[in-house]
Amino acid sequence: MKVLYFHQHFGTPQGATGTRSYEFARALIARGHRVTMVCGAHALSGVTLPFDARRNWWRGPVDGIDVVTLPLAYSNRAGLGRRTWLFLRFAWRSALLAWREDYDLLFATSTPLTAGIPGVAMKLLGRGKPFVFEVRDLWPELPRALGMKNPLALGGMSALEWLCYRASDACIGLSPGIVAGIRRRAKRDHPIALVPNGADLDVFRPGRREDLRLEGVAPGDFVAGFTGAHGVANGLDAVLDAAAVLQAQGRRDIKLVFIGDGGVKDRLVGRARRESLDNCLFFPPMKKTRLAEVTGRLDCGLMILANVPAFYYGTSPNKFFDYLAAGLPVVNNYPGWLADLINRTGCGVVVAPDDAAAFAAALVALADAPGCRREMGERARQLAEREFAREKLAGEFVDFLTRTCAGG
């Protein structure tokens, strides 16, 4: 079958963003299918293609994937209005492309929610091809939980979410809470698969701490790392709060490393400077290969989110699975399915939200117990291999799309 795949934030291993869509597209190709990937332009994608001035896009093969990059540059530092306008423009051009392009199955993955518009449009226009919608975040639940008040915006999101679920022939959710959210609004007996983010076991691997080379890190330091977006939803002030406690306790041997970018990064850096939090070290986004090297040499991974109940069972962060694959114990600061998983398997420590003292105590305990830390890391890698291997999940993804295309 030929899959027309829409992911506005598509990235490859040569970039500095998640590669789920790249890996799943490659899995489809390995099974004999063809994939056209439609995405937007962004600096972290790792995609370089020739520009077609007549079509006003970049298009060409990337590791067997036919990639179409629309000239719509995205930055997570942009304001809400600019990002919304960009999302709508991408959806409009994607719908036009879907109307003209030959395909057997249309697949769209959020975020943003507007990624589903091409599939909805093709159904409304009577193009009788299967449409599968992948949900990475629940809308409008998350924007509302993060403080959005505009009733028109929230109502529009709710209507579009309902349309995407109802127009699709099947859905994929990335966490148990997302699957439950789809189930509440989709048609009865609507096919829904749980396919969480996965662990790239051949890319992220346990490394030697003594090989870590980062400015500001001394050989004897304990290094806890956060690798990912620095946005409002990530709640990274909680890490700086813990850093202040550690500094007050004189534990300058515990370093907190932030790798990535986002709308609140400059504010976080400014706060660390004002409060003289020298134990907080900030680095720009890294190519996935470099990030994997660094991650594997950390002492633990930080799984941080704002204390928002909608996040508890409604997220599936890439960084968590990277930590598992790298054999890192994980320190998690919010309840939910990932916290339950950590507690069940003993691959890390769960602390209560908004408790800087408990957060700092967890880091001190890990820093002072290398044997315990090593055992947690081994359990993390075993969990990744047993339940979240990307190859296994990609196979489930391909099987689900194949059944949907066949009408079963």
ABEGO torsion letter per residue (X at the ends): XBBBBBBAABBBAABABBAAAAAAAAAAAAAGBBBBBBBBBBAAAGBBBBBBAAAGBBBEBBGGBBBBBBBBBBBAABBAAAAAAAAAAAAAAAAAAAAABBBABBBBBOOBAAAAAAAAAAAAAGBABBBBBBBABBOAAAAAAAGBABAAAAAAAAAAAAAAAAABABBBBABAAAAAAAAAABBBGBBBBBBBBBBBAAABBBBBAAABBBBGBBAABBBBBBBEBBBAAAGAAAAAAAAAAAAAAGBAABBBBBBEBEAAAAAAAAAAAAAGBAABBBBBBBBAAAAAAAAAABABBBBBBBBBAAAAAABBBAAAAAAAAAGBBBBBABBEAAAAAAAAAGAEBBBBBGBAAAAAAAAAAAAABAAAAAAAAAAAAAAAAAAABAAAAAAAAAAAAAAAAAGX
